[in-house]
Amino acid sequence: MSQVQDYPSSLSDPASRKLGTFSYLPPMTDDEVRRQVEYIISKGWNPAIEHSEPENAHMYYWYMWKLPMFGETDVERVLAEAEACHRAHPEHHVRLIGYDNYAQSQGAAMTVYRATPR
């Protein structure tokens, strides 16, 4: 029988909380984040940036950073907005969303910056 790996996570410890599928993997490199943005754009999805305090990140509502980038095809612009959000809110988690306007749902969602510890 295989061993089940335990991922300790606690609501009382915001640093231990998992923020989606990718959070169980090692942090993404800049190149890996770039490839995710390229994928979102290649699918024709609309990128958007959201942020939230670590203690509220398990909730469904995150603050929107500006409006979604409807029709954006420039990867650099999307990455620059994510970085700008992180610089403006270093104590917040920042996530990248890819909205699929045909299915009217999120096609992708991942945390690209974790909050800087205080």
C-alpha positions in Angstrom: 0.0 0.0 0.0 1.3 3.5 -0.8 2.0 6.2 1.7 -0.4 9.1 1.7 1.5 12.4 1.8 0.1 14.9 4.4 0.0 18.5 3.5 -0.5 20.3 6.9 -2.9 23.2 6.5 -4.7 25.1 9.2 -7.2 27.9 9.1 -5.4 29.4 12.1 -2.1 29.5 10.2 -2.5 31.6 7.0 1.0 30.6 5.8 0.1 26.9 5.8 -3.1 27.3 3.7 -3.2 25.9 0.2 -4.4 28.1 -2.6 -5.5 25.8 -5.4 -3.9 22.9 -7.3 -0.6 24.6 -8.1 0.0 25.4 -4.4 0.8 21.7 -3.8 3.8 22.0 -6.2 7.0 24.0 -5.7 6.5 27.7 -6.4 6.4 28.5 -10.1 9.5 30.1 -11.7 9.1 33.3 -13.7 9.3 31.3 -16.9 6.6 28.9 -15.7 4.3 31.8 -14.9 5.1 33.3 -18.3 4.1 30.0 -20.0 0.8 30.0 -18.0 0.0 33.5 -19.2 0.9 32.5 -22.8 -1.5 29.5 -22.5 -4.3 31.8 -21.2 -3.8 34.2 -24.1 -3.5 31.3 -26.6 -6.9 30.0 -25.5 -8.4 33.4 -26.1 -9.3 33.8 -22.4 -9.3 37.2 -20.8 -6.6 37.6 -18.1 -7.4 39.2 -14.8 -5.4 39.9 -11.6 -6.9 39.5 -8.1 -5.4 39.9 -4.6 -6.4 39.1 -1.1 -5.1 39.2 2.5 -3.7 35.8 3.5 -6.2 35.5 6.3 -9.1 35.9 3.8 -7.6 34.0 0.9 -9.7 30.9 1.6 -12.8 32.8 0.9 -14.3 33.0 -2.6 -14.1 36.8 -2.9 -10.7 38.3 -3.8 -10.3 42.0 -4.7 -10.0 42.7 -8.4 -6.9 44.6 -9.5 -8.3 46.9 -12.1 -10.7 45.4 -14.7 -10.1 42.1 -16.5 -7.8 42.6 -19.5 -10.4 42.0 -22.2 -8.7 40.9 -25.4 -5.2 41.4 -24.1 -2.6 39.5 -26.3 0.6 41.0 -24.8 2.2 38.6 -22.3 4.5 41.3 -20.9 1.5 43.6 -20.1 -0.2 40.9 -18.1 3.0 40.0 -16.2 3.6 43.7 -15.5 0.1 44.1 -14.1 0.6 41.1 -11.8 3.9 42.6 -10.6 2.4 46.0 -10.1 -0.4 44.5 -8.0 2.2 42.7 -5.9 4.3 45.9 -5.4 1.1 47.8 -4.4 0.0 45.0 -2.0 3.1 43.1 -0.8 1.1 41.8 2.2 -1.5 40.2 -0.1 -1.5 37.0 -2.2 -1.9 37.8 -6.0 -3.5 35.4 -8.4 -3.9 35.2 -12.1 -7.2 34.3 -13.6 -8.1 33.3 -17.2 -11.8 34.0 -17.9 -13.3 31.9 -20.7 -16.0 34.2 -22.0 -17.6 31.4 -24.1 -18.1 29.0 -21.2 -18.6 31.9 -18.9 -16.3 30.5 -16.3 -12.7 30.6 -15.1 -10.5 28.5 -17.4 -7.5 29.0 -15.2 -6.7 30.4 -11.8 -3.3 30.3 -10.0 -1.5 32.2 -7.3 1.5 33.9 -8.8 2.7 35.8 -5.7 2.4 34.8 -2.1 2.2 37.5 0.6 5.5 38.8 1.9 5.7 37.7 5.5 5.5 40.6 7.9 
